Amino acid sequence: MNVPELVAAARTGSLRAAGRLLTRVEGARRDEVLAVLDRDSAQGPGTEPVRVVGVTGPPGAGKSTTVAALVGAYRERGLRVAVLAVDPSSPYSGGALLGDRIRMAAHTTDPGVLIRSLAARGHLGGLAAAVPAAVRVLAALSYDLILLETVGVGQSEIEIAAVADPTVVILTPGAGDAVQAAKAGLLEVADLLVVNKADRDGAHQTVRDLRPETDVPILTLSASKGDGLPLLIEAIDAHRRADTPARRTARAHAQILSLAQTRLRAHPDLASLAADVAAGRRDAYTAAGLLLRGTPEG
């Protein structure tokens, strides 16, 4: 099927068609898909912004278990939910994220739930470009909520925080976990902090360790049991009510910069300009100006 046919099929509930659209926006046909969606929105009523909730944290923190619990809770409200599990490493195996999809088994046969793994490596534009495009597709397909899950390491968290609101950082009890989260930069992107596996020893100490490090709400959760889940959903909803035009503009600002940086990293003249600066033939300021203007070299 061509893109308009895929869009039409996906809007009738075809998860396969939706998956094929997401594959296209991860690759070289992204602009084609987005152009069709733009044309459709111009001909009909505007698409309401879809809610995106980011869930991140270090490996083993229980992100997938938390996401699965959230999916169940939001489905009980009658919402259509999509899960984008973002793996910045492998475009094939999906690493731990795809391995954790077994935790979503209860939702795989639910037509109101779409579960998709995105891998930044090997896809056009990387994570910063793939995720907003996937969000646009899902919004056009009338999903009510997107849960965006990623491993809490590296640049991907900054990029996800530019799209998601709120960003929920999941941590586990343990000596020094709060310090390690601060060193990894996770506290900088957190709108809500959740200490998962709260029935384990050290949970309350981890909460105490976190309080001096941040002013965002800190919650406790046992995702596998559902303990603390209603309070987490309440905090997510409260954060939405507290959103402002200034916050939305700030997220758009961060998203634009992230996408621009992704494109600049792939600029065909970057390598030659870097070689010129290294050899002393140009200064870095001139090279940066040429890169931003897109002046062709050679």
C-alpha positions as CSV (number, residue, x, y, z in Angstrom):
1,M,0.0,0.0,0.0
2,N,1.1,3.6,-0.6
3,V,1.2,6.1,2.2
4,P,-2.3,7.5,1.9
5,E,-3.7,3.9,1.9
6,L,-1.6,3.0,5.0
7,V,-2.9,6.1,6.8
8,A,-6.5,5.2,5.9
9,A,-6.0,1.6,7.0
10,A,-4.3,2.6,10.3
11,R,-7.2,5.0,11.0
12,T,-9.6,2.0,10.8
13,G,-7.6,0.3,13.5
14,S,-5.0,-1.7,11.6
15,L,-1.9,-2.1,13.9
16,R,0.0,-3.5,11.0
17,A,-0.6,-0.4,8.9
18,A,0.4,1.8,11.8
19,G,3.6,-0.2,12.3
20,R,4.5,0.3,8.6
21,L,3.9,4.0,8.9
22,L,6.3,4.1,11.9
23,T,8.9,2.2,9.9
24,R,8.7,4.8,7.2
25,V,9.1,7.8,9.5
26,E,12.2,6.1,11.0
27,G,13.8,6.0,7.5
28,A,14.2,7.8,4.3
29,R,10.4,8.1,3.6
30,R,9.7,10.2,6.7
31,D,9.0,13.4,4.7
32,E,6.6,11.6,2.5
33,V,4.5,10.4,5.4
34,L,4.6,13.7,7.2
35,A,3.5,15.5,4.0
36,V,0.4,13.2,3.7
37,L,-0.5,13.9,7.4
38,D,0.0,17.6,6.9
39,R,-2.3,17.5,3.8
40,D,-4.9,15.6,5.7
41,S,-4.9,18.0,8.7
42,A,-5.2,21.0,6.3
43,Q,-8.3,19.5,4.8
44,G,-10.0,18.6,8.1
45,P,-10.2,19.6,11.7
46,G,-6.9,20.2,13.5
47,T,-5.3,17.3,15.3
48,E,-5.2,17.7,19.1
49,P,-1.8,17.4,20.6
50,V,-1.3,13.9,22.0
51,R,-0.1,13.5,25.5
52,V,3.5,12.1,25.7
53,V,4.7,10.7,29.1
54,G,8.4,9.9,29.2
55,V,9.7,7.1,31.3
56,T,13.4,6.7,31.8
57,G,15.9,5.5,34.3
58,P,18.9,3.2,34.6
59,P,18.8,-0.4,33.4
60,G,17.0,-2.7,35.9
61,A,15.0,0.1,37.5
62,G,11.7,-1.5,36.4
63,K,10.8,0.9,33.6
64,S,9.0,-1.7,31.5
65,T,7.1,-3.0,34.5
66,T,6.0,0.5,35.3
67,V,5.0,1.2,31.7
68,A,3.0,-2.0,31.6
69,A,1.2,-1.0,34.8
70,L,0.5,2.5,33.4
71,V,-0.9,1.0,30.2
72,G,-3.4,-1.1,32.2
73,A,-4.5,1.9,34.3
74,Y,-5.0,4.2,31.3
75,R,-6.8,1.5,29.3
76,E,-9.2,1.2,32.3
77,R,-10.1,4.8,31.5
78,G,-10.8,3.9,27.9
79,L,-7.8,5.7,26.4
80,R,-6.0,4.4,23.3
81,V,-2.3,4.0,24.4
82,A,0.9,3.7,22.3
83,V,4.2,2.6,23.8
84,L,7.4,3.7,22.1
85,A,10.4,1.9,23.6
86,V,13.4,3.8,22.4
87,D,16.7,1.9,22.2
88,P,19.6,4.2,21.2
89,S,21.9,1.2,20.5
90,S,20.7,-1.7,18.3
91,P,18.4,-1.4,15.3
92,Y,18.0,-5.2,15.2
93,S,18.0,-6.9,18.6
94,G,16.6,-3.9,20.4
95,G,18.8,-4.9,23.4
96,A,17.2,-5.0,26.8
97,L,14.1,-3.0,25.7
98,L,12.9,-5.5,23.2
99,G,13.7,-8.3,25.7
100,D,11.5,-6.6,28.3
101,R,8.5,-6.5,25.9
102,I,7.5,-9.8,27.4
103,R,6.3,-7.8,30.3
104,M,3.8,-6.2,28.0
105,A,2.3,-9.6,27.1
106,A,-1.0,-8.8,28.7
107,H,-1.5,-5.9,26.3
108,T,-0.3,-7.3,23.0
109,T,-3.7,-8.6,22.0
110,D,-5.5,-5.4,23.0
111,P,-6.4,-3.5,19.8
112,G,-6.3,-0.2,21.8
113,V,-2.6,-0.7,22.6
114,L,0.2,-0.3,20.1
115,I,3.7,-1.3,21.3
116,R,6.7,-0.3,19.1
117,S,10.5,-0.3,19.6
118,L,12.4,2.5,17.9
119,A,16.2,2.3,17.4
120,A,18.1,5.4,16.7
121,R,21.2,3.9,15.2
122,G,20.8,3.2,11.5
123,H,17.8,5.4,11.1
124,L,17.6,8.7,9.3
125,G,18.4,11.6,11.7
126,G,18.7,9.4,14.8
127,L,16.6,9.5,18.0
128,A,16.0,13.3,17.9
129,A,14.4,13.1,14.5
130,A,12.6,9.7,14.7
131,V,10.7,10.3,18.0
132,P,8.8,13.5,17.1
133,A,7.9,12.1,13.7
134,A,6.5,8.9,15.4
135,V,4.6,11.1,17.8
136,R,3.0,13.0,14.9
137,V,2.0,9.7,13.3
138,L,0.4,8.4,16.5
139,A,-1.4,11.7,17.1
140,A,-2.8,11.6,13.6
141,L,-4.1,8.1,14.3
142,S,-6.0,9.4,17.3
143,Y,-4.0,7.8,20.1
144,D,-4.8,9.5,23.4
145,L,-1.5,8.8,25.2
146,I,2.1,7.9,24.3
147,L,4.4,6.3,26.8
148,L,7.9,6.9,25.7
149,E,10.4,4.5,27.4
150,T,14.2,4.7,27.2
151,V,17.3,3.5,28.9
152,G,18.6,6.4,31.2
153,V,22.0,6.9,29.6
154,G,23.4,9.6,27.4
155,Q,22.0,12.2,25.1
156,S,18.7,10.4,24.5
157,E,17.3,11.6,27.8
158,I,17.7,15.2,26.9
159,E,16.1,14.6,23.5
160,I,13.1,12.8,25.1
161,A,12.6,15.5,27.7
162,A,12.1,17.9,24.8
163,V,9.1,15.8,23.6
164,A,7.6,14.3,26.8
165,D,5.7,16.1,29.5
166,P,6.2,15.0,32.1
167,T,9.4,13.0,32.1
168,V,9.3,10.3,34.8
169,V,12.6,9.1,36.1
170,I,12.5,5.6,37.7
171,L,15.2,4.7,40.3
172,T,15.6,1.8,42.6
173,P,16.6,1.6,46.3
174,G,20.3,1.2,46.9
175,A,23.3,2.8,48.4
176,G,24.4,5.8,46.2
177,D,21.6,5.5,43.6
178,A,20.7,9.1,44.1
179,V,24.2,10.2,43.6
180,Q,24.6,8.1,40.5
181,A,21.4,9.5,39.0
182,A,22.7,13.0,39.6
183,K,26.0,12.2,37.9
184,A,24.2,10.7,34.9
185,G,22.2,13.9,34.5
186,L,18.9,12.1,35.1
187,L,17.8,14.5,37.8
188,E,18.1,17.4,35.3
189,V,15.4,16.0,33.0
190,A,13.1,14.7,35.7
191,D,9.6,16.2,36.2
192,L,8.7,13.4,38.5
193,L,11.0,11.0,40.4
194,V,9.9,7.5,41.3
195,V,11.7,5.1,43.6
196,N,10.5,1.8,42.4
197,K,10.6,-1.6,44.2
198,A,9.7,0.4,47.3
199,D,9.1,-2.7,49.3
200,R,12.9,-3.3,49.3
201,D,15.2,-2.2,52.1
202,G,16.7,1.2,51.5
203,A,13.7,2.8,49.6
204,H,13.1,5.4,52.2
205,Q,16.8,6.2,52.5
206,T,16.9,6.7,48.7
207,V,14.0,9.2,49.0
208,R,15.8,11.0,51.7
209,D,19.0,11.1,49.6
210,L,17.1,12.5,46.7
211,R,15.4,15.4,48.5
212,P,18.4,17.6,48.8
213,E,19.2,17.0,45.1
214,T,16.0,18.1,43.5
215,D,12.8,20.1,44.0
216,V,10.5,17.8,41.8
217,P,8.0,15.5,43.4
218,I,9.4,12.2,44.7
219,L,7.1,9.1,44.8
220,T,7.5,5.5,45.8
221,L,6.1,2.6,43.8
222,S,6.0,-1.2,43.7
223,A,5.1,-1.5,40.0
224,S,4.9,-5.3,40.0
225,K,2.3,-5.1,42.7
226,G,0.5,-1.9,41.7
227,D,1.3,-0.3,45.1
228,G,1.6,3.5,44.6
229,L,0.3,3.4,41.0
230,P,-2.8,5.6,41.7
231,L,-0.5,8.3,43.2
232,L,1.8,8.2,40.2
233,I,-1.1,8.6,37.8
234,E,-2.4,11.4,40.0
235,A,1.0,13.2,39.9
236,I,1.2,12.8,36.1
237,D,-2.3,14.3,35.7
238,A,-1.5,17.1,38.1
239,H,1.6,17.9,36.1
240,R,-0.5,18.2,33.0
241,R,-2.8,20.7,34.7
242,A,0.2,22.7,35.8
243,D,1.5,23.0,32.3
244,T,1.8,26.5,30.8
245,P,2.4,28.1,27.4
246,A,5.9,29.1,28.7
247,R,6.7,25.4,29.5
248,R,5.3,24.3,26.1
249,T,7.4,26.9,24.3
250,A,10.5,25.8,26.3
251,R,9.9,22.2,25.2
252,A,9.5,23.3,21.6
253,H,12.7,25.3,21.9
254,A,14.6,22.3,23.1
255,Q,13.1,20.1,20.4
256,I,14.1,22.4,17.6
257,L,17.6,22.7,18.9
258,S,17.9,18.9,19.3
259,L,16.7,18.4,15.7
260,A,19.0,21.1,14.4
261,Q,22.0,19.5,16.2
262,T,21.1,16.1,14.7
263,R,21.1,17.6,11.2
264,L,24.4,19.5,11.8
265,R,26.1,16.3,12.9
266,A,25.1,14.7,9.6
267,H,26.2,17.7,7.5
268,P,28.3,16.6,4.6
269,D,30.8,19.5,5.1
270,L,31.4,18.8,8.8
271,A,34.4,16.5,8.3
272,S,36.2,18.8,5.9
273,L,35.6,21.9,8.1
274,A,36.9,20.0,11.2
275,A,40.0,19.0,9.2
276,D,40.5,22.7,8.2
277,V,40.2,23.8,11.9
278,A,42.6,21.0,13.0
279,A,45.1,22.0,10.4
280,G,44.9,25.7,11.2
281,R,43.4,26.7,7.8
282,R,40.2,28.1,9.5
283,D,39.2,29.1,12.9
284,A,36.3,27.3,14.7
285,Y,34.1,30.4,14.6
286,T,34.3,30.7,10.8
287,A,33.8,27.0,10.4
288,A,30.7,27.1,12.6
289,G,29.3,30.0,10.6
290,L,29.8,28.1,7.3
291,L,28.1,25.0,8.8
292,L,25.1,27.0,9.9
293,R,24.8,28.8,6.6
294,G,25.1,25.5,4.8
295,T,27.8,26.9,2.5
296,P,29.0,24.0,0.3
297,E,32.7,23.3,0.4
298,G,35.1,22.2,-2.3
